[in-house]
Amino acid sequence: MTDRRAIAALAAAALLVCGSVVARGIDHDEVLELRRSGTLLAFENVVALISERYPDSQILDVELEDENGTYLYEIEILTTDNRVRELEIDARNGTFLEDELDD
C-alpha cells in the first residue's frame, strides 16, 4: 500500500472516531499530521498485526482516540469462528493493550 493510500486509510479510520468523557476524538487533519510525523504507525501495519493474531478476520469498526496523551486504536473484529472481539492497540507501537470477546 502506498503512503498516500495508508494516510487515506488512516484518515478514514479517524472519521469513525467517537469522543467520550475520558478520551478525545481526533480529526482527520490531526491524524494526517501525526502520521506524517511518525507518531502513529501506518494503519496497514496495525491491520497486519491483527491479521497475524486473527488470520482472515474482518474489521468491523475502528476508533482512534487520544486518552491522556496516549493514542489508541479501538477496533472491533469478526473472527473466523463468528465471534466479535474488541481490541485496544497502542497506535504508536502496535502493542495490544486489550483483547476481549464482545458481550
Backbone atoms as SQL, in Angstrom:
CREATE TABLE atoms (id INTEGER PRIMARY KEY, chain TEXT, resi INTEGER, resn TEXT, atom TEXT, x REAL, y REAL, z REAL);
INSERT INTO atoms VALUES
  (1, 'A', 1, 'MET', 'N', 0.852, -1.169, 0.000),
  (2, 'A', 1, 'MET', 'CA', 0.000, 0.000, 0.000),
  (3, 'A', 1, 'MET', 'C', 0.901, 1.236, 0.000),
  (4, 'A', 2, 'THR', 'N', 0.589, 2.194, -0.842),
  (5, 'A', 2, 'THR', 'CA', 1.394, 3.400, -0.901),
  (6, 'A', 2, 'THR', 'C', 1.154, 4.249, 0.333),
  (7, 'A', 3, 'ASP', 'N', 2.107, 5.160, 0.584),
  (8, 'A', 3, 'ASP', 'CA', 1.971, 6.032, 1.751),
  (9, 'A', 3, 'ASP', 'C', 0.700, 6.868, 1.652),
  (10, 'A', 4, 'ARG', 'N', 0.365, 7.316, 0.457),
  (11, 'A', 4, 'ARG', 'CA', -0.846, 8.119, 0.268),
  (12, 'A', 4, 'ARG', 'C', -2.094, 7.304, 0.606),
  (13, 'A', 5, 'ARG', 'N', -2.121, 6.049, 0.165),
  (14, 'A', 5, 'ARG', 'CA', -3.268, 5.193, 0.476),
  (15, 'A', 5, 'ARG', 'C', -3.313, 4.873, 1.966),
  (16, 'A', 6, 'ALA', 'N', -2.141, 4.705, 2.572),
  (17, 'A', 6, 'ALA', 'CA', -2.102, 4.436, 4.018),
  (18, 'A', 6, 'ALA', 'C', -2.644, 5.632, 4.788),
  (19, 'A', 7, 'ILE', 'N', -2.261, 6.827, 4.380),
  (20, 'A', 7, 'ILE', 'CA', -2.758, 8.036, 5.046),
  (21, 'A', 7, 'ILE', 'C', -4.262, 8.161, 4.837),
  (22, 'A', 8, 'ALA', 'N', -4.723, 7.835, 3.639),
  (23, 'A', 8, 'ALA', 'CA', -6.161, 7.893, 3.373),
  (24, 'A', 8, 'ALA', 'C', -6.912, 6.882, 4.238),
  (25, 'A', 9, 'ALA', 'N', -6.349, 5.675, 4.380),
  (26, 'A', 9, 'ALA', 'CA', -6.994, 4.660, 5.230),
  (27, 'A', 9, 'ALA', 'C', -7.019, 5.116, 6.678),
  (28, 'A', 10, 'LEU', 'N', -5.937, 5.719, 7.124),
  (29, 'A', 10, 'LEU', 'CA', -5.863, 6.216, 8.491),
  (30, 'A', 10, 'LEU', 'C', -6.858, 7.359, 8.694),
  (31, 'A', 11, 'ALA', 'N', -6.954, 8.229, 7.726),
  (32, 'A', 11, 'ALA', 'CA', -7.908, 9.332, 7.828),
  (33, 'A', 11, 'ALA', 'C', -9.342, 8.800, 7.845),
  (34, 'A', 12, 'ALA', 'N', -9.604, 7.775, 7.030),
  (35, 'A', 12, 'ALA', 'CA', -10.945, 7.176, 7.019),
  (36, 'A', 12, 'ALA', 'C', -11.256, 6.564, 8.380),
  (37, 'A', 13, 'ALA', 'N', -10.268, 5.923, 8.967),
  (38, 'A', 13, 'ALA', 'CA', -10.463, 5.345, 10.307),
  (39, 'A', 13, 'ALA', 'C', -10.757, 6.447, 11.315),
  (40, 'A', 14, 'ALA', 'N', -10.083, 7.564, 11.164),
  (41, 'A', 14, 'ALA', 'CA', -10.286, 8.663, 12.100),
  (42, 'A', 14, 'ALA', 'C', -11.702, 9.229, 12.001),
  (43, 'A', 15, 'LEU', 'N', -12.317, 9.113, 10.841),
  (44, 'A', 15, 'LEU', 'CA', -13.676, 9.616, 10.681),
  (45, 'A', 15, 'LEU', 'C', -14.669, 8.820, 11.515),
  (46, 'A', 16, 'LEU', 'N', -14.273, 7.621, 11.947),
  (47, 'A', 16, 'LEU', 'CA', -15.137, 6.775, 12.764),
  (48, 'A', 16, 'LEU', 'C', -14.981, 7.069, 14.251),
  (49, 'A', 17, 'VAL', 'N', -14.159, 8.052, 14.568),
  (50, 'A', 17, 'VAL', 'CA', -13.836, 8.346, 15.966),
  (51, 'A', 17, 'VAL', 'C', -15.068, 8.833, 16.727),
  (52, 'A', 18, 'CYS', 'N', -15.226, 8.309, 17.933),
  (53, 'A', 18, 'CYS', 'CA', -16.279, 8.766, 18.834),
  (54, 'A', 18, 'CYS', 'C', -15.601, 9.306, 20.086),
  (55, 'A', 19, 'GLY', 'N', -15.928, 10.505, 20.490),
  (56, 'A', 19, 'GLY', 'CA', -15.364, 11.061, 21.709),
  (57, 'A', 19, 'GLY', 'C', -16.089, 10.536, 22.927),
  (58, 'A', 20, 'SER', 'N', -15.447, 10.556, 24.059),
  (59, 'A', 20, 'SER', 'CA', -16.072, 10.174, 25.315),
  (60, 'A', 20, 'SER', 'C', -15.537, 11.082, 26.408),
  (61, 'A', 21, 'VAL', 'N', -15.985, 10.860, 27.622),
  (62, 'A', 21, 'VAL', 'CA', -15.593, 11.716, 28.731),
  (63, 'A', 21, 'VAL', 'C', -14.093, 11.682, 28.957),
  (64, 'A', 22, 'VAL', 'N', -13.467, 10.490, 28.865),
  (65, 'A', 22, 'VAL', 'CA', -12.045, 10.374, 29.153),
  (66, 'A', 22, 'VAL', 'C', -11.180, 10.368, 27.902),
  (67, 'A', 23, 'ALA', 'N', -11.773, 10.306, 26.738),
  (68, 'A', 23, 'ALA', 'CA', -10.996, 10.240, 25.508),
  (69, 'A', 23, 'ALA', 'C', -11.375, 11.393, 24.600),
  (70, 'A', 24, 'ARG', 'N', -10.386, 11.839, 23.853),
  (71, 'A', 24, 'ARG', 'CA', -10.606, 12.920, 22.908),
  (72, 'A', 24, 'ARG', 'C', -10.534, 12.354, 21.503),
  (73, 'A', 25, 'GLY', 'N', -11.579, 12.608, 20.716),
  (74, 'A', 25, 'GLY', 'CA', -11.560, 12.205, 19.321),
  (75, 'A', 25, 'GLY', 'C', -10.544, 13.038, 18.551),
  (76, 'A', 26, 'ILE', 'N', -10.054, 12.494, 17.481),
  (77, 'A', 26, 'ILE', 'CA', -9.007, 13.139, 16.699),
  (78, 'A', 26, 'ILE', 'C', -9.544, 13.400, 15.301),
  (79, 'A', 27, 'ASP', 'N', -9.441, 14.641, 14.830),
  (80, 'A', 27, 'ASP', 'CA', -9.944, 14.937, 13.490),
  (81, 'A', 27, 'ASP', 'C', -8.937, 14.496, 12.432),
  (82, 'A', 28, 'HIS', 'N', -9.390, 14.424, 11.186),
  (83, 'A', 28, 'HIS', 'CA', -8.552, 13.875, 10.117),
  (84, 'A', 28, 'HIS', 'C', -7.288, 14.678, 9.874),
  (85, 'A', 29, 'ASP', 'N', -7.323, 15.997, 10.039),
  (86, 'A', 29, 'ASP', 'CA', -6.117, 16.804, 9.845),
  (87, 'A', 29, 'ASP', 'C', -5.051, 16.433, 10.876),
  (88, 'A', 30, 'GLU', 'N', -5.482, 16.234, 12.116),
  (89, 'A', 30, 'GLU', 'CA', -4.531, 15.842, 13.162),
  (90, 'A', 30, 'GLU', 'C', -3.972, 14.449, 12.894),
  (91, 'A', 31, 'VAL', 'N', -4.822, 13.544, 12.430),
  (92, 'A', 31, 'VAL', 'CA', -4.361, 12.191, 12.105),
  (93, 'A', 31, 'VAL', 'C', -3.283, 12.247, 11.026),
  (94, 'A', 32, 'LEU', 'N', -3.524, 13.018, 9.988),
  (95, 'A', 32, 'LEU', 'CA', -2.539, 13.135, 8.911),
  (96, 'A', 32, 'LEU', 'C', -1.213, 13.686, 9.429),
  (97, 'A', 33, 'GLU', 'N', -1.268, 14.689, 10.278),
  (98, 'A', 33, 'GLU', 'CA', -0.039, 15.268, 10.834),
  (99, 'A', 33, 'GLU', 'C', 0.682, 14.264, 11.736),
  (100, 'A', 34, 'LEU', 'N', -0.059, 13.548, 12.564),
  (101, 'A', 34, 'LEU', 'CA', 0.556, 12.538, 13.438),
  (102, 'A', 34, 'LEU', 'C', 1.197, 11.427, 12.620),
  (103, 'A', 35, 'ARG', 'N', 0.561, 11.040, 11.531),
  (104, 'A', 35, 'ARG', 'CA', 1.126, 10.001, 10.662),
  (105, 'A', 35, 'ARG', 'C', 2.383, 10.506, 9.966),
  (106, 'A', 36, 'ARG', 'N', 2.317, 11.719, 9.444),
  (107, 'A', 36, 'ARG', 'CA', 3.488, 12.298, 8.754),
  (108, 'A', 36, 'ARG', 'C', 4.678, 12.449, 9.685),
  (109, 'A', 37, 'SER', 'N', 4.414, 12.767, 10.950),
  (110, 'A', 37, 'SER', 'CA', 5.494, 12.969, 11.912),
  (111, 'A', 37, 'SER', 'C', 6.050, 11.649, 12.452),
  (112, 'A', 38, 'GLY', 'N', 5.386, 10.543, 12.119),
  (113, 'A', 38, 'GLY', 'CA', 5.842, 9.245, 12.595),
  (114, 'A', 38, 'GLY', 'C', 5.328, 8.886, 13.972),
  (115, 'A', 39, 'THR', 'N', 4.427, 9.703, 14.516),
  (116, 'A', 39, 'THR', 'CA', 3.876, 9.430, 15.844),
  (117, 'A', 39, 'THR', 'C', 2.973, 8.208, 15.818),
  (118, 'A', 40, 'LEU', 'N', 2.221, 8.037, 14.733),
  (119, 'A', 40, 'LEU', 'CA', 1.319, 6.891, 14.594),
  (120, 'A', 40, 'LEU', 'C', 1.899, 5.885, 13.610),
  (121, 'A', 41, 'LEU', 'N', 1.703, 4.607, 13.912),
  (122, 'A', 41, 'LEU', 'CA', 2.031, 3.556, 12.952),
  (123, 'A', 41, 'LEU', 'C', 1.154, 3.703, 11.726),
  (124, 'A', 42, 'ALA', 'N', 1.674, 3.284, 10.600),
  (125, 'A', 42, 'ALA', 'CA', 0.843, 3.229, 9.401),
  (126, 'A', 42, 'ALA', 'C', -0.299, 2.247, 9.667),
  (127, 'A', 43, 'PHE', 'N', -1.502, 2.596, 9.255),
  (128, 'A', 43, 'PHE', 'CA', -2.657, 1.764, 9.557),
  (129, 'A', 43, 'PHE', 'C', -2.516, 0.356, 8.974),
  (130, 'A', 44, 'GLU', 'N', -1.873, 0.237, 7.819),
  (131, 'A', 44, 'GLU', 'CA', -1.700, -1.114, 7.262),
  (132, 'A', 44, 'GLU', 'C', -0.832, -1.978, 8.174),
  (133, 'A', 45, 'ASN', 'N', 0.061, -1.373, 8.952),
  (134, 'A', 45, 'ASN', 'CA', 0.853, -2.146, 9.919),
  (135, 'A', 45, 'ASN', 'C', -0.034, -2.658, 11.049),
  (136, 'A', 46, 'VAL', 'N', -0.976, -1.846, 11.478),
  (137, 'A', 46, 'VAL', 'CA', -1.921, -2.263, 12.522),
  (138, 'A', 46, 'VAL', 'C', -2.784, -3.412, 11.997),
  (139, 'A', 47, 'VAL', 'N', -3.243, -3.298, 10.764),
  (140, 'A', 47, 'VAL', 'CA', -4.039, -4.358, 10.153),
  (141, 'A', 47, 'VAL', 'C', -3.217, -5.649, 10.064),
  (142, 'A', 48, 'ALA', 'N', -1.945, -5.532, 9.719),
  (143, 'A', 48, 'ALA', 'CA', -1.077, -6.716, 9.633),
  (144, 'A', 48, 'ALA', 'C', -0.929, -7.387, 10.997),
  (145, 'A', 49, 'LEU', 'N', -0.807, -6.592, 12.054),
  (146, 'A', 49, 'LEU', 'CA', -0.702, -7.151, 13.403),
  (147, 'A', 49, 'LEU', 'C', -1.974, -7.912, 13.785),
  (148, 'A', 50, 'ILE', 'N', -3.109, -7.338, 13.426),
  (149, 'A', 50, 'ILE', 'CA', -4.380, -8.012, 13.700),
  (150, 'A', 50, 'ILE', 'C', -4.464, -9.312, 12.901),
  (151, 'A', 51, 'SER', 'N', -4.052, -9.267, 11.652),
  (152, 'A', 51, 'SER', 'CA', -4.101, -10.454, 10.795),
  (153, 'A', 51, 'SER', 'C', -3.179, -11.561, 11.292),
  (154, 'A', 52, 'GLU', 'N', -2.054, -11.183, 11.899),
  (155, 'A', 52, 'GLU', 'CA', -1.158, -12.189, 12.473),
  (156, 'A', 52, 'GLU', 'C', -1.839, -12.910, 13.631),
  (157, 'A', 53, 'ARG', 'N', -2.531, -12.147, 14.461),
  (158, 'A', 53, 'ARG', 'CA', -3.185, -12.730, 15.635),
  (159, 'A', 53, 'ARG', 'C', -4.485, -13.434, 15.257),
  (160, 'A', 54, 'TYR', 'N', -5.231, -12.849, 14.320),
  (161, 'A', 54, 'TYR', 'CA', -6.528, -13.390, 13.903),
  (162, 'A', 54, 'TYR', 'C', -6.588, -13.447, 12.382),
  (163, 'A', 55, 'PRO', 'N', -5.963, -14.485, 11.792),
  (164, 'A', 55, 'PRO', 'CA', -5.972, -14.602, 10.324),
  (165, 'A', 55, 'PRO', 'C', -7.405, -14.639, 9.778),
  (166, 'A', 56, 'ASP', 'N', -7.587, -13.978, 8.656),
  (167, 'A', 56, 'ASP', 'CA', -8.869, -13.950, 7.939),
  (168, 'A', 56, 'ASP', 'C', -10.000, -13.289, 8.718),
  (169, 'A', 57, 'SER', 'N', -9.667, -12.521, 9.747),
  (170, 'A', 57, 'SER', 'CA', -10.706, -11.780, 10.467),
  (171, 'A', 57, 'SER', 'C', -11.122, -10.568, 9.640),
  (172, 'A', 58, 'GLN', 'N', -12.262, -10.000, 9.991),
  (173, 'A', 58, 'GLN', 'CA', -12.772, -8.811, 9.309),
  (174, 'A', 58, 'GLN', 'C', -12.875, -7.667, 10.302),
  (175, 'A', 59, 'ILE', 'N', -12.428, -6.497, 9.904),
  (176, 'A', 59, 'ILE', 'CA', -12.546, -5.308, 10.753),
  (177, 'A', 59, 'ILE', 'C', -13.959, -4.771, 10.617),
  (178, 'A', 60, 'LEU', 'N', -14.627, -4.597, 11.755),
  (179, 'A', 60, 'LEU', 'CA', -15.999, -4.094, 11.772),
  (180, 'A', 60, 'LEU', 'C', -16.070, -2.610, 12.099),
  (181, 'A', 61, 'ASP', 'N', -15.190, -2.151, 12.986),
  (182, 'A', 61, 'ASP', 'CA', -15.248, -0.765, 13.451),
  (183, 'A', 61, 'ASP', 'C', -13.869, -0.340, 13.928),
  (184, 'A', 62, 'VAL', 'N', -13.528, 0.918, 13.685),
  (185, 'A', 62, 'VAL', 'CA', -12.242, 1.466, 14.121),
  (186, 'A', 62, 'VAL', 'C', -12.483, 2.840, 14.720),
  (187, 'A', 63, 'GLU', 'N', -11.897, 3.069, 15.880),
  (188, 'A', 63, 'GLU', 'CA', -11.899, 4.390, 16.500),
  (189, 'A', 63, 'GLU', 'C', -10.467, 4.709, 16.892),
  (190, 'A', 64, 'LEU', 'N', -10.048, 5.927, 16.640),
  (191, 'A', 64, 'LEU', 'CA', -8.738, 6.401, 17.069),
  (192, 'A', 64, 'LEU', 'C', -8.982, 7.480, 18.098),
  (193, 'A', 65, 'GLU', 'N', -8.415, 7.283, 19.295),
  (194, 'A', 65, 'GLU', 'CA', -8.644, 8.226, 20.382),
  (195, 'A', 65, 'GLU', 'C', -7.341, 8.620, 21.043),
  (196, 'A', 66, 'ASP', 'N', -7.377, 9.780, 21.665),
  (197, 'A', 66, 'ASP', 'CA', -6.278, 10.267, 22.485),
  (198, 'A', 66, 'ASP', 'C', -6.751, 10.186, 23.924),
  (199, 'A', 67, 'GLU', 'N', -6.203, 9.236, 24.664),
  (200, 'A', 67, 'GLU', 'CA', -6.557, 9.091, 26.073),
  (201, 'A', 67, 'GLU', 'C', -5.376, 9.564, 26.907),
  (202, 'A', 68, 'ASN', 'N', -5.470, 10.804, 27.364),
  (203, 'A', 68, 'ASN', 'CA', -4.423, 11.395, 28.202),
  (204, 'A', 68, 'ASN', 'C', -3.052, 11.335, 27.548),
  (205, 'A', 69, 'GLY', 'N', -2.997, 11.649, 26.258),
  (206, 'A', 69, 'GLY', 'CA', -1.726, 11.687, 25.548),
  (207, 'A', 69, 'GLY', 'C', -1.298, 10.360, 24.947),
  (208, 'A', 70, 'THR', 'N', -2.078, 9.310, 25.134),
  (209, 'A', 70, 'THR', 'CA', -1.785, 8.007, 24.532),
  (210, 'A', 70, 'THR', 'C', -2.768, 7.784, 23.393),
  (211, 'A', 71, 'TYR', 'N', -2.236, 7.573, 22.202),
  (212, 'A', 71, 'TYR', 'CA', -3.087, 7.345, 21.039),
  (213, 'A', 71, 'TYR', 'C', -3.429, 5.869, 20.957),
  (214, 'A', 72, 'LEU', 'N', -4.727, 5.575, 20.903),
  (215, 'A', 72, 'LEU', 'CA', -5.219, 4.201, 20.922),
  (216, 'A', 72, 'LEU', 'C', -6.164, 3.944, 19.770),
  (217, 'A', 73, 'TYR', 'N', -5.991, 2.773, 19.145),
  (218, 'A', 73, 'TYR', 'CA', -6.993, 2.274, 18.221),
  (219, 'A', 73, 'TYR', 'C', -7.903, 1.362, 19.012),
  (220, 'A', 74, 'GLU', 'N', -9.190, 1.606, 18.947),
  (221, 'A', 74, 'GLU', 'CA', -10.190, 0.695, 19.479),
  (222, 'A', 74, 'GLU', 'C', -10.846, 0.064, 18.263),
  (223, 'A', 75, 'ILE', 'N', -10.638, -1.234, 18.120),
  (224, 'A', 75, 'ILE', 'CA', -11.033, -1.932, 16.901),
  (225, 'A', 75, 'ILE', 'C', -11.897, -3.137, 17.255),
  (226, 'A', 76, 'GLU', 'N', -12.999, -3.291, 16.545),
  (227, 'A', 76, 'GLU', 'CA', -13.830, -4.485, 16.663),
  (228, 'A', 76, 'GLU', 'C', -13.605, -5.321, 15.419),
  (229, 'A', 77, 'ILE', 'N', -13.398, -6.626, 15.635),
  (230, 'A', 77, 'ILE', 'CA', -13.204, -7.533, 14.519),
  (231, 'A', 77, 'ILE', 'C', -14.183, -8.708, 14.631),
  (232, 'A', 78, 'LEU', 'N', -14.433, -9.326, 13.512),
  (233, 'A', 78, 'LEU', 'CA', -15.197, -10.564, 13.453),
  (234, 'A', 78, 'LEU', 'C', -14.209, -11.658, 13.089),
  (235, 'A', 79, 'THR', 'N', -14.060, -12.655, 13.974),
  (236, 'A', 79, 'THR', 'CA', -13.112, -13.738, 13.739),
  (237, 'A', 79, 'THR', 'C', -13.737, -14.813, 12.864),
  (238, 'A', 80, 'THR', 'N', -12.927, -15.743, 12.435),
  (239, 'A', 80, 'THR', 'CA', -13.412, -16.805, 11.543),
  (240, 'A', 80, 'THR', 'C', -14.403, -17.735, 12.232),
  (241, 'A', 81, 'ASP', 'N', -14.430, -17.744, 13.576),
  (242, 'A', 81, 'ASP', 'CA', -15.422, -18.550, 14.296),
  (243, 'A', 81, 'ASP', 'C', -16.661, -17.721, 14.662),
  (244, 'A', 82, 'ASN', 'N', -16.841, -16.593, 13.948),
  (245, 'A', 82, 'ASN', 'CA', -18.013, -15.715, 14.084),
  (246, 'A', 82, 'ASN', 'C', -18.162, -15.098, 15.471),
  (247, 'A', 83, 'ARG', 'N', -17.052, -14.765, 16.075),
  (248, 'A', 83, 'ARG', 'CA', -17.070, -14.059, 17.354),
  (249, 'A', 83, 'ARG', 'C', -16.554, -12.643, 17.140),
  (250, 'A', 84, 'VAL', 'N', -17.170, -11.712, 17.845),
  (251, 'A', 84, 'VAL', 'CA', -16.731, -10.322, 17.779),
  (252, 'A', 84, 'VAL', 'C', -15.758, -10.091, 18.929),
  (253, 'A', 85, 'ARG', 'N', -14.591, -9.558, 18.591),
  (254, 'A', 85, 'ARG', 'CA', -13.580, -9.249, 19.597),
  (255, 'A', 85, 'ARG', 'C', -13.347, -7.745, 19.593),
  (256, 'A', 86, 'GLU', 'N', -13.103, -7.213, 20.776),
  (257, 'A', 86, 'GLU', 'CA', -12.759, -5.802, 20.936),
  (258, 'A', 86, 'GLU', 'C', -11.272, -5.722, 21.253),
  (259, 'A', 87, 'LEU', 'N', -10.552, -4.993, 20.411),
  (260, 'A', 87, 'LEU', 'CA', -9.117, -4.842, 20.576),
  (261, 'A', 87, 'LEU', 'C', -8.796, -3.395, 20.895),
  (262, 'A', 88, 'GLU', 'N', -7.832, -3.192, 21.769),
  (263, 'A', 88, 'GLU', 'CA', -7.294, -1.858, 22.022),
  (264, 'A', 88, 'GLU', 'C', -5.801, -1.950, 21.743),
  (265, 'A', 89, 'ILE', 'N', -5.359, -1.158, 20.781),
  (266, 'A', 89, 'ILE', 'CA', -3.980, -1.239, 20.307),
  (267, 'A', 89, 'ILE', 'C', -3.334, 0.136, 20.414),
  (268, 'A', 90, 'ASP', 'N', -2.126, 0.168, 20.971),
  (269, 'A', 90, 'ASP', 'CA', -1.364, 1.413, 21.052),
  (270, 'A', 90, 'ASP', 'C', -1.024, 1.840, 19.623),
  (271, 'A', 91, 'ALA', 'N', -1.494, 3.002, 19.214),
  (272, 'A', 91, 'ALA', 'CA', -1.326, 3.467, 17.840),
  (273, 'A', 91, 'ALA', 'C', 0.107, 3.891, 17.531),
  (274, 'A', 92, 'ARG', 'N', 0.938, 4.038, 18.560),
  (275, 'A', 92, 'ARG', 'CA', 2.327, 4.436, 18.333),
  (276, 'A', 92, 'ARG', 'C', 3.235, 3.246, 18.055),
  (277, 'A', 93, 'ASN', 'N', 2.954, 2.100, 18.712),
  (278, 'A', 93, 'ASN', 'CA', 3.884, 0.979, 18.584),
  (279, 'A', 93, 'ASN', 'C', 3.223, -0.356, 18.283),
  (280, 'A', 94, 'GLY', 'N', 1.901, -0.416, 18.218),
  (281, 'A', 94, 'GLY', 'CA', 1.207, -1.637, 17.853),
  (282, 'A', 94, 'GLY', 'C', 1.014, -2.643, 18.974),
  (283, 'A', 95, 'THR', 'N', 1.283, -2.241, 20.207),
  (284, 'A', 95, 'THR', 'CA', 1.100, -3.147, 21.334),
  (285, 'A', 95, 'THR', 'C', -0.381, -3.386, 21.588),
  (286, 'A', 96, 'PHE', 'N', -0.768, -4.655, 21.726),
  (287, 'A', 96, 'PHE', 'CA', -2.128, -4.994, 22.081),
  (288, 'A', 96, 'PHE', 'C', -2.297, -4.732, 23.572),
  (289, 'A', 97, 'LEU', 'N', -3.161, -3.793, 23.919),
  (290, 'A', 97, 'LEU', 'CA', -3.395, -3.445, 25.319),
  (291, 'A', 97, 'LEU', 'C', -4.586, -4.189, 25.892),
  (292, 'A', 98, 'GLU', 'N', -5.581, -4.451, 25.060),
  (293, 'A', 98, 'GLU', 'CA', -6.750, -5.236, 25.447),
  (294, 'A', 98, 'GLU', 'C', -7.167, -6.091, 24.266),
  (295, 'A', 99, 'ASP', 'N', -7.688, -7.260, 24.601),
  (296, 'A', 99, 'ASP', 'CA', -8.181, -8.185, 23.595),
  (297, 'A', 99, 'ASP', 'C', -9.224, -9.044, 24.272),
  (298, 'A', 100, 'GLU', 'N', -10.492, -8.729, 24.022),
  (299, 'A', 100, 'GLU', 'CA', -11.550, -9.461, 24.720),
  (300, 'A', 100, 'GLU', 'C', -12.742, -9.701, 23.809),
  (301, 'A', 101, 'LEU', 'N', -13.507, -10.726, 24.158),
  (302, 'A', 101, 'LEU', 'CA', -14.745, -11.014, 23.432),
  (303, 'A', 101, 'LEU', 'C', -15.768, -9.932, 23.738),
  (304, 'A', 102, 'ASP', 'N', -16.507, -9.541, 22.701),
  (305, 'A', 102, 'ASP', 'CA', -17.598, -8.587, 22.885),
  (306, 'A', 102, 'ASP', 'C', -18.762, -9.324, 23.525),
  (307, 'A', 103, 'ASP', 'N', -19.390, -8.688, 24.485),
  (308, 'A', 103, 'ASP', 'CA', -20.520, -9.326, 25.191),
  (309, 'A', 103, 'ASP', 'C', -21.783, -9.299, 24.398);
